[in-house]
């Protein structure tokens, strides 16, 4: 069973820690447990309960009214609201709850419903990326196991592959070529797959090389297609101390191409980017470059 601090509940629910404490004292909506050293903590049931309360509160239900409802009434009301079109934040809360229970059917149902209501690209921007950012704190604090990470990543990956497969491969004869790849040792593919989807949606020609590509193979692919653009995502590879050397290597080896870098390792403030290397802070930056 996972244990959450009140600050982690604040991050996941969007309800301020101060407000949570007031609700506890005034309405008894949560009953935190305490460690042997008297530190308050919460469990999975508390998290899911607060997510439901947060959703109802956002949809106009006063906390005093929610406090009078039993757990079943709350769940039934939430279910009714979730059948209606709603903003991405509500879908995110449902995904967090599905992840905690590792409920594949619920996770799939939420993503499918969001895609129908908002379109796939909007779902990526307004639901999936906020969801991944929100649960990042759980990975950092050890409240999510590798099993949880694989569970959500593989389900989202499946959605991306289906969306890409449904695209018609067509581009203009003079369309620029983009090579998409992950460096050798890098396996975090979701952002790269989304770039693939976005570029194809804008009728760009994409050579998708995927995970764990040796630099030699990148050179051979670039030589064959004379690609104007290279796109990669640096999440865990290369390591922090080696990122600048990797950037300089890309710039020197492909001087006539534009290299787009995205991912955690590309965001360090100390990095210096040569003229032909562009840092992306989000995938929408790439969309802006295309348009």
C-alpha positions in Angstrom: 0.0 0.0 0.0 1.4 3.4 -1.0 1.7 6.2 1.6 1.2 9.8 0.6 2.1 13.0 2.3 -0.4 15.9 2.3 1.8 17.8 -0.2 1.6 14.8 -2.6 -2.2 14.8 -2.2 -2.2 18.5 -3.0 -0.2 17.9 -6.2 -2.4 15.0 -7.4 -5.8 16.5 -6.5 -5.2 20.2 -7.1 -6.6 20.9 -3.6 -4.3 23.0 -1.4 -2.9 21.3 1.6 -4.3 24.0 3.8 -7.8 23.4 2.4 -7.4 19.6 2.9 -6.6 20.2 6.6 -9.7 22.5 7.0 -11.9 19.9 5.3 -10.6 17.2 7.6 -11.2 19.3 10.7 -14.5 20.7 9.7 -16.1 17.9 7.7 -14.1 14.8 8.5 -13.7 13.9 4.9 -10.4 12.2 5.4 -8.9 10.3 8.3 -5.1 10.3 8.0 -3.1 7.7 9.7 0.1 8.4 11.6 3.5 6.9 11.7 5.3 5.8 14.9 6.9 9.3 14.9 3.4 10.9 14.6 3.7 12.0 11.0 0.4 12.1 9.1 0.1 10.0 6.0 -2.6 8.9 3.6 -3.3 5.7 1.6 -4.7 4.8 -1.8 -8.3 4.9 -0.6 -7.7 8.5 0.7 -6.2 9.6 -2.6 -9.1 8.2 -4.6 -11.7 9.7 -2.2 -10.0 13.1 -2.5 -9.9 12.9 -6.3 -13.7 12.3 -6.4 -14.3 15.1 -3.9 -12.1 17.4 -5.9 -14.0 16.6 -9.1 -17.4 17.2 -7.5 -16.1 20.5 -6.0 -14.8 21.7 -9.3 -18.2 21.0 -10.9 -20.0 23.2 -8.4 -20.8 20.9 -5.5 -20.2 22.7 -2.1 -18.0 20.8 0.3 -20.7 20.9 2.9 -23.0 19.0 0.6 -20.4 16.5 -0.4 -19.6 15.8 3.3 -23.2 14.7 3.8 -22.9 12.1 1.0 -21.7 8.6 1.7 -19.0 6.9 -0.4 -21.5 5.2 -2.8 -23.4 8.4 -3.4 -20.2 10.2 -4.2 -19.1 7.5 -6.7 -22.5 7.4 -8.4 -22.5 11.3 -8.8 -18.9 11.2 -10.1 -19.9 8.5 -12.6 -22.8 10.6 -13.8 -20.7 13.7 -14.3 -18.0 11.7 -16.1 -20.6 10.6 -18.7 -20.9 14.2 -19.7 -18.4 16.2 -21.8 -15.8 17.6 -19.4 -12.4 19.4 -19.4 -9.2 17.5 -19.5 -8.5 17.9 -15.8 -11.4 15.6 -14.9 -10.0 12.9 -17.3 -6.6 13.3 -15.6 -8.1 12.5 -12.2 -9.9 9.4 -13.6 -6.6 8.2 -15.1 -4.8 8.6 -11.7 -7.5 6.6 -10.0 -7.3 3.9 -12.7 -3.5 3.8 -12.4 -3.7 3.4 -8.6 -6.0 0.3 -9.0 -4.1 -0.8 -12.2 -7.6 -0.9 -13.8 -6.9 -1.4 -17.5 -10.6 -1.2 -18.6 -11.1 2.1 -16.8 -7.9 3.5 -18.1 -8.8 2.6 -21.7 -12.3 3.8 -21.3 -11.2 7.3 -20.0 -8.7 7.7 -22.9 -11.2 6.6 -25.5 -13.8 8.9 -24.2 -11.4 11.9 -24.1 -10.3 11.2 -27.7 -13.9 11.1 -28.8 -14.7 14.4 -27.1 -11.5 16.3 -27.8 -9.7 14.6 -30.6 -6.5 12.6 -30.3 -4.0 15.5 -30.5 -6.0 17.6 -27.9 -6.2 14.5 -25.7 -2.4 14.2 -25.7 -2.0 17.9 -24.9 -4.7 18.3 -22.3 -5.0 14.9 -20.7 -2.0 12.5 -21.3 0.8 15.0 -20.8 -0.7 16.6 -17.7 -1.3 13.1 -16.3 2.3 12.1 -16.8 3.5 15.3 -15.2 1.1 14.9 -12.3 2.2 11.4 -11.4 5.9 12.3 -11.8 5.9 13.2 -8.1 4.8 9.7 -7.3 7.7 8.1 -9.2 10.1 10.5 -7.5 8.9 9.6 -4.0 8.6 5.9 -4.6 4.9 5.7 -4.3 4.6 4.2 -7.7 6.3 0.9 -8.5 7.9 0.1 -11.9 4.8 -2.0 -12.5 2.7 1.1 -12.4 5.0 2.9 -14.8 5.0 0.0 -17.3 1.2 -0.3 -16.9 0.4 3.3 -17.9 3.3 3.7 -20.4 2.3 0.6 -22.4 -1.4 1.5 -22.5 -0.6 5.0 -23.7 1.9 3.6 -26.2 -0.8 1.3 -27.6 -3.1 4.3 -28.2 -0.3 6.2 -30.0 0.5 3.2 -32.2 -3.2 2.8 -33.2 -3.5 6.5 -33.9 -0.3 6.5 -36.1 -1.5 3.3 -37.9 -4.8 5.1 -38.7 -3.0 8.0 -40.5 -2.7 8.1 -44.3 1.0 8.2 -45.3 1.1 11.1 -47.7 3.4 14.0 -48.1 4.3 16.5 -50.8 7.2 15.6 -53.1 9.2 18.5 -51.7 8.3 17.7 -48.1 11.4 17.9 -45.8 12.6 14.6 -44.2 12.6 14.2 -40.4 14.6 11.4 -38.8 13.1 10.5 -35.4 15.2 8.4 -33.1 16.3 7.7 -29.5 20.0 7.5 -28.6 21.6 4.2 -27.8 20.4 3.1 -24.4 17.3 5.4 -24.4 14.0 3.5 -24.2 11.5 6.1 -23.2 9.5 6.3 -26.4 6.2 8.1 -25.7 7.3 11.6 -26.6 9.0 10.4 -29.8 5.9 8.5 -30.9 3.8 11.6 -30.3 6.2 13.6 -32.5 5.8 11.0 -35.1 2.0 11.4 -35.0 2.2 15.2 -35.1 4.6 15.3 -38.0 2.6 12.8 -40.0 -0.6 14.8 -39.2 1.1 17.8 -40.9 2.0 15.7 -43.9 5.8 15.7 -43.2 7.9 12.8 -44.3 9.1 10.8 -41.3 11.8 8.2 -41.0 11.0 6.6 -37.7 14.0 4.8 -36.2 12.7 4.3 -32.7 14.6 3.3 -29.5 18.2 2.6 -28.8 19.8 3.7 -32.2 23.6 3.5 -32.4 25.1 6.7 -33.7 26.7 4.9 -36.6 23.2 3.9 -37.8 22.0 7.4 -37.4 24.8 8.6 -39.7 24.0 6.0 -42.3 20.2 6.9 -42.3 21.0 10.6 -42.6 23.4 9.9 -45.5 20.7 7.9 -47.3 17.8 10.3 -46.9 19.7 13.6 -46.7 17.3 14.6 -43.9 16.8 18.3 -43.2 15.7 17.6 -39.6 16.7 15.2 -36.8 14.4 14.8 -33.7 15.3 13.0 -30.5 14.3 12.8 -26.9 16.9 12.7 -24.1 15.2 11.4 -21.0 17.8 9.3 -19.2 20.6 9.1 -21.9 23.1 10.6 -22.1 23.9 11.3 -18.5 23.9 14.9 -17.3 27.7 15.3 -17.5 27.7 14.0 -21.1 24.8 15.9 -22.6 26.8 18.9 -23.8 29.3 16.6 -25.6 26.4 14.8 -27.3 24.9 18.1 -28.4 28.2 19.2 -29.9 28.7 15.9 -31.6 25.3 16.1 -33.3 25.9 19.7 -34.4 29.3 18.9 -35.8 28.3 15.7 -37.6 25.1 17.1 -39.2 26.0 20.8 -39.8 23.5 21.2 -42.7 20.5 19.8 -40.7 18.4 21.2 -37.9 18.5 19.1 -34.7 15.5 19.3 -32.4 16.1 18.1 -28.8 13.4 17.4 -26.3 13.3 15.6 -22.9 14.5 16.0 -19.3 18.2 15.9 -20.1 17.9 18.7 -22.7 16.4 21.2 -20.2 19.5 21.9 -18.0 20.2 25.6 -17.8 24.0 25.1 -18.2 23.6 23.7 -21.8 24.9 25.7 -24.7 23.1 25.1 -28.1 24.9 25.6 -31.4 23.1 27.4 -34.1 21.7 24.2 -35.8 20.5 22.6 -32.5 17.1 23.7 -31.1 15.8 22.8 -27.7 12.1 22.0 -27.4 10.4 22.6 -24.1 7.2 20.8 -25.2 6.0 19.0 -28.3 3.9 22.0 -29.1 7.1 23.9 -29.8 7.7 21.4 -32.7 4.2 22.0 -34.0 4.9 25.8 -34.0 8.1 25.2 -36.1 6.1 23.2 -38.7 3.3 25.8 -39.1 
